[in-house]
Amino acid sequence: MGILNGIFRVRRENPDLHCGEDLLFQGRYEEAIPFFENVLEDEAENIHALSGIALCLEHLGRYEDAIRAYHIIIAIDSENSDARMGLAICLEKTIRFEDALLWYRKDLKRSPKAPDIQAGIGRCLSGLEQYQEAITYFDSAIRENPDYLDAWSGKGNTLFRMGRFEDAANCYEKILEIHYENAKTWGVLGKCLSHLGRFEQAMTCFDKATALDPGNSNAWFEKGLCLAGWRRNDEAIHAYDHVLAIDPECGVAYYEKGYCLEILGKEEPAGECYEKARSCGYFAFQSRVQYQYINGYSFY
């Protein structure tokens, strides 16, 4: 929000800049860009117009274009911390973690206790599989701001990748203490609990996630894996059908549905699902279902 605050701090006289700012504030990014471009026709180095364009492109997921826009701003004003942060975020989004780290660390020298910068460094380190160092940065961000959701989420995701599902679950539970209606977090908490074999609790989480966001295909898919791991294959098929209603080209959902049908002895429809999975570009030959020990015996 730093750039937005800068844009709106002082009243501008240019009507195109006004219109662009208003549209940006409303989230109408495509519509805002031409107004900022009009400003640049008369004043090519107008930082506020350039920042507005960069923000719009970032929000639209046009990260390469946003990166170019941020570079232009930094070439004009090398100390523009908002542009430097925006550039780091876009580089991170395009999986250029090492490049993003350079910019995050430059900003950290200027603001050594900034939790958003520390969390950004943590995410990049996690992406580079430097997990333990990443957790150190997330913990630093949390010390500065105990309610900083991005830091808790980054730490939880990193712990999950390390296979530390119990610790990851604790992070996601902390997020839900702060933001109970977070559908994505309910889904990843359910995934942790499923890996721990705590299927009933996992199902509660998946049900909460899909109730809050019926279009959350990841939660429906993980719910299917959980049910299949519990040998509740008919219900798992129902969950995969929800995934396919949302994303008809999800090859892995077709594959897992086929696996459930095969276990149920329905070989013909199972074969059709496998063929559909291949046509969608999914060529795996092993289910992602993990059977667990429950109540002293194994379903495997």
PAMI-97030 format. One record per residue (C-alpha): z, x, y. Coordinates in steps of 0.05 Angstrom, whole numbers, plus 32768, in hexadecimal, padded with zeros to 4 digits. Layout:
[rec [Z,X,Y]] ...
end
This chain:
[rec [8000,8000,8000]] [rec [8003,803C,802E]] [rec [7FBB,8037,8045]] [rec [7FC2,7FEC,8050]] [rec [7FFF,7FF8,807B]] [rec [7FD8,802B,80A3]] [rec [7F9E,7FFB,80AC]] [rec [7FC8,7FC2,80C5]] [rec [7FFA,7FEA,80EE]] [rec [7FD1,7FE9,812F]] [rec [7FA6,7FB2,814A]] [rec [7F5C,7FC5,8149]] [rec [7F28,7FAF,817C]] [rec [7EEB,7FB2,814E]] [rec [7EDF,7F6B,8132]] [rec [7EBD,7F86,80F4]] [rec [7EFA,7FB0,80E5]] [rec [7F25,7F72,80EF]] [rec [7EFB,7F49,80BE]] [rec [7EFA,7F81,808B]] [rec [7F45,7F89,808E]] [rec [7F50,7F3E,8087]] [rec [7F23,7F3A,804A]] [rec [7F43,7F77,802B]] [rec [7F88,7F59,8035]] [rec [7F70,7F19,8012]] [rec [7F54,7F40,7FD7]] [rec [7F0C,7F30,7FE8]] [rec [7EF5,7F77,7FDE]] [rec [7EAA,7F6E,7FD6]] [rec [7EA7,7F45,8015]] [rec [7ED1,7F77,803C]] [rec [7EA5,7FB4,8030]] [rec [7E69,7FA1,805C]] [rec [7E97,7F96,8098]] [rec [7EB5,7FDC,8090]] [rec [7E6E,7FF8,8088]] [rec [7E5A,7FD7,80CA]] [rec [7E93,7FFD,80EC]] [rec [7E7A,803F,80CF]] [rec [7E35,8034,80EC]] [rec [7E52,803E,8132]] [rec [7E8C,806C,811F]] [rec [7E7C,8093,80DF]] [rec [7EC1,80B3,80DB]] [rec [7EEC,8076,80E7]] [rec [7F26,8083,80B7]] [rec [7F3C,803B,80B5]] [rec [7EF7,8022,809F]] [rec [7EEF,805B,806D]] [rec [7F34,804C,8051]] [rec [7F23,8002,804C]] [rec [7EE4,8011,8025]] [rec [7F09,8041,7FF7]] [rec [7F3F,800E,7FE8]] [rec [7F0C,7FD7,7FDA]] [rec [7EE6,8003,7FAA]] [rec [7F27,8017,7F87]] [rec [7F3C,7FCF,7F7E]] [rec [7EF7,7FBD,7F64]] [rec [7EFD,7FF3,7F2F]] [rec [7EC4,801B,7F4D]] [rec [7EEB,805A,7F47]] [rec [7EB2,808C,7F4E]] [rec [7E9D,806D,7F90]] [rec [7EE5,806B,7FA6]] [rec [7EEE,80B5,7F96]] [rec [7EB2,80C5,7FC2]] [rec [7ED0,809B,7FFA]] [rec [7F14,80BD,7FF5]] [rec [7EF3,8101,7FF7]] [rec [7ED0,80EE,8038]] [rec [7F13,80DA,8056]] [rec [7F35,811A,8040]] [rec [7EFB,8143,805C]] [rec [7F09,8123,80A0]] [rec [7F55,8122,809A]] [rec [7F6E,8153,8065]] [rec [7FB6,813C,8070]] [rec [7FA8,80F2,8063]] [rec [7FDC,80E5,802D]] [rec [7FC3,809F,801E]] [rec [7F7D,80B9,800E]] [rec [7F99,80F2,7FE4]] [rec [7FC3,80C1,7FBC]] [rec [7F88,8091,7FB4]] [rec [7F5C,80CA,7F9C]] [rec [7F90,80DF,7F69]] [rec [7F96,8097,7F4F]] [rec [7F4B,8090,7F48]] [rec [7F44,80D2,7F24]] [rec [7F7C,80BC,7EF5]] [rec [7F57,807A,7EE9]] [rec [7F19,80A0,7ED5]] [rec [7F41,80CA,7EA2]] [rec [7F3B,810A,7ECC]] [rec [7F85,8118,7EC3]] [rec [7F83,8162,7ED5]] [rec [7F5E,8155,7F16]] [rec [7F8D,811C,7F27]] [rec [7FC9,8149,7F19]] [rec [7FB1,817A,7F4E]] [rec [7FB2,8144,7F84]] [rec [7FF3,8125,7F6D]] [rec [8015,8169,7F6E]] [rec [7FFA,8179,7FB3]] [rec [801A,8138,7FCC]] [rec [805A,8146,7FA6]] [rec [8064,8186,7FCE]] [rec [8064,815B,800D]] [rec [808F,8123,7FEF]] [rec [80B7,8142,7FB6]] [rec [80DF,8104,7FA8]] [rec [80A8,80CF,7FAC]] [rec [80AD,80A5,7F6C]] [rec [8065,808D,7F6E]] [rec [804C,80D5,7F6E]] [rec [807D,80E9,7F37]] [rec [8066,80AE,7F0D]] [rec [801D,80C0,7F19]] [rec [802A,8107,7F01]] [rec [804E,80EA,7EC4]] [rec [8013,80BE,7EB2]] [rec [7FE2,80F8,7EB7]] [rec [800E,8125,7E8D]] [rec [8015,80EE,7E59]] [rec [7FC9,80E6,7E59]] [rec [7FC5,8131,7E4B]] [rec [7FF7,8127,7E11]] [rec [802C,8151,7E35]] [rec [805E,811A,7E25]] [rec [80A1,813C,7E2F]] [rec [808F,8156,7E74]] [rec [8073,8112,7E85]] [rec [80B6,80F1,7E75]] [rec [80D9,8122,7EA3]] [rec [80AF,8109,7EDD]] [rec [80B9,80C0,7ECB]] [rec [8104,80CC,7EC8]] [rec [8102,80ED,7F0D]] [rec [80DD,80B1,7F29]] [rec [8110,8082,7F0A]] [rec [814A,80AA,7F28]] [rec [812B,80A0,7F6D]] [rec [811D,8057,7F60]] [rec [8140,8038,7F24]] [rec [8115,7FF9,7F2A]] [rec [80D2,801C,7F2D]] [rec [80A9,7FF6,7EFA]] [rec [806F,8028,7EF7]] [rec [809F,805F,7EE2]] [rec [80C0,8035,7EAC]] [rec [807C,801F,7E93]] [rec [8061,8066,7E92]] [rec [809F,807F,7E6E]] [rec [809B,8047,7E3B]] [rec [8051,8053,7E2E]] [rec [805E,809E,7E25]] [rec [8098,8092,7DF5]] [rec [806C,8062,7DCD]] [rec [8036,8097,7DC6]] [rec [806C,80C6,7DAC]] [rec [807F,8093,7D77]] [rec [80C4,8088,7D97]] [rec [80BE,803D,7D93]] [rec [8108,802C,7D9C]] [rec [810B,8055,7DDD]] [rec [80C9,8038,7DF5]] [rec [80E4,7FF2,7DE8]] [rec [8121,8001,7E13]] [rec [80F2,8013,7E4D]] [rec [80CB,7FD2,7E46]] [rec [810B,7FAA,7E43]] [rec [8120,7FCA,7E85]] [rec [80DE,7FB3,7EA4]] [rec [80EB,7F6D,7E8C]] [rec [8131,7F6E,7EAB]] [rec [810E,7F79,7EEE]] [rec [80CF,7F50,7EE2]] [rec [80DB,7F1E,7EAA]] [rec [8097,7EFB,7EB0]] [rec [806E,7F3A,7EA2]] [rec [803F,7F26,7E69]] [rec [8024,7F6B,7E5D]] [rec [806A,7F88,7E53]] [rec [807D,7F50,7E23]] [rec [8040,7F64,7DFB]] [rec [804F,7FAE,7DF7]] [rec [8098,7FA0,7DE8]] [rec [8081,7F75,7DAE]] [rec [8055,7FAE,7D96]] [rec [8090,7FDE,7D96]] [rec [80BB,7FAD,7D6F]] [rec [8083,7FA1,7D3E]] [rec [807F,7FEC,7D31]] [rec [80C9,7FEB,7D24]] [rec [80C1,7FB3,7CF1]] [rec [80E7,7F82,7D1C]] [rec [80B3,7F4D,7D13]] [rec [80DA,7F0F,7D28]] [rec [80EC,7F2F,7D6B]] [rec [80A5,7F48,7D73]] [rec [808A,7F03,7D68]] [rec [80B7,7EE8,7D9F]] [rec [809A,7F1C,7DCE]] [rec [8052,7F0D,7DBC]] [rec [805E,7EC2,7DC4]] [rec [807C,7ECF,7E09]] [rec [8041,7EFC,7E1C]] [rec [800C,7ECA,7E07]] [rec [8032,7E90,7E27]] [rec [8033,7EB5,7E69]] [rec [7FEB,7ECD,7E62]] [rec [7FC2,7EA7,7E2E]] [rec [7F87,7ED6,7E3D]] [rec [7FAE,7F13,7E28]] [rec [7F83,7F29,7DEE]] [rec [7FAD,7F66,7DDF]] [rec [7FEB,7F3C,7DD4]] [rec [7FC5,7F0D,7DA6]] [rec [7FA8,7F48,7D7F]] [rec [7FEC,7F6A,7D77]] [rec [8009,7F27,7D62]] [rec [7FD4,7F24,7D2C]] [rec [7FE5,7F69,7D13]] [rec [802F,7F57,7D12]] [rec [8023,7F17,7CEB]] [rec [7FF5,7F3B,7CBA]] [rec [8029,7F71,7CB0]] [rec [8059,7F39,7C9F]] [rec [8026,7F1D,7C6D]] [rec [801D,7EDE,7C97]] [rec [7FD2,7EE4,7C93]] [rec [7FBE,7E9D,7CA5]] [rec [7FE5,7EA2,7CE6]] [rec [7FC8,7EE7,7CF2]] [rec [7F82,7ECB,7CEC]] [rec [7F94,7E97,7D20]] [rec [7FAB,7ECE,7D4F]] [rec [7F6A,7EF6,7D45]] [rec [7F42,7EB6,7D53]] [rec [7F65,7EB4,7D97]] [rec [7F4F,7EFB,7DA4]] [rec [7F07,7EEB,7D92]] [rec [7F07,7EAD,7DBE]] [rec [7F19,7EDB,7DF8]] [rec [7EED,7F15,7DE3]] [rec [7EB6,7F00,7DB1]] [rec [7E9F,7F49,7DAB]] [rec [7EE2,7F65,7D94]] [rec [7ECE,7F88,7D54]] [rec [7F14,7F9D,7D3F]] [rec [7F2B,7F54,7D42]] [rec [7EF2,7F40,7D13]] [rec [7F05,7F79,7CE5]] [rec [7F4F,7F67,7CE2]] [rec [7F3E,7F1E,7CD9]] [rec [7F11,7F32,7C9F]] [rec [7F49,7F5B,7C80]] [rec [7F78,7F1E,7C82]] [rec [7F43,7EF2,7C63]] [rec [7F37,7F26,7C2D]] [rec [7F82,7F27,7C1C]] [rec [7F80,7EDB,7C17]] [rec [7F47,7EE1,7BE5]] [rec [7F12,7EC5,7C15]] [rec [7EDF,7EFB,7C08]] [rec [7EA1,7ED9,7C25]] [rec [7EBD,7ECA,7C6B]] [rec [7EE0,7F0E,7C68]] [rec [7E9C,7F30,7C5E]] [rec [7E7F,7F09,7C98]] [rec [7EB7,7F22,7CC5]] [rec [7EAC,7F6A,7CAF]] [rec [7E62,7F63,7CBD]] [rec [7E71,7F46,7D01]] [rec [7EA1,7F80,7D0F]] [rec [7E69,7FB1,7D00]] [rec [7E38,7F8B,7D2C]] [rec [7E6B,7F92,7D65]] [rec [7E6D,7FDD,7D5A]] [rec [7EAE,7FE1,7D33]] [rec [7EA6,800D,7CF5]] [rec [7EEE,801B,7CDF]] [rec [7EFE,8013,7C96]] [rec [7F49,800F,7C99]] [rec [7F74,7FD6,7CB3]] [rec [7FA5,7FE4,7CEC]] [rec [7FD8,7FB8,7CCA]] [rec [8018,7FDD,7CB9]] [rec [8042,7FBD,7C82]] [rec [808D,7FC4,7C8C]] [rec [80CD,7FC0,7C65]] [rec [80F0,7F7F,7C75]] [rec [8133,7F68,7C5A]] [rec [8134,7FA0,7C27]] [rec [80EF,7F98,7C08]] [rec [80A9,7FAC,7C1A]] [rec [806C,7F80,7C25]] [rec [803E,7FBA,7C16]] 
end
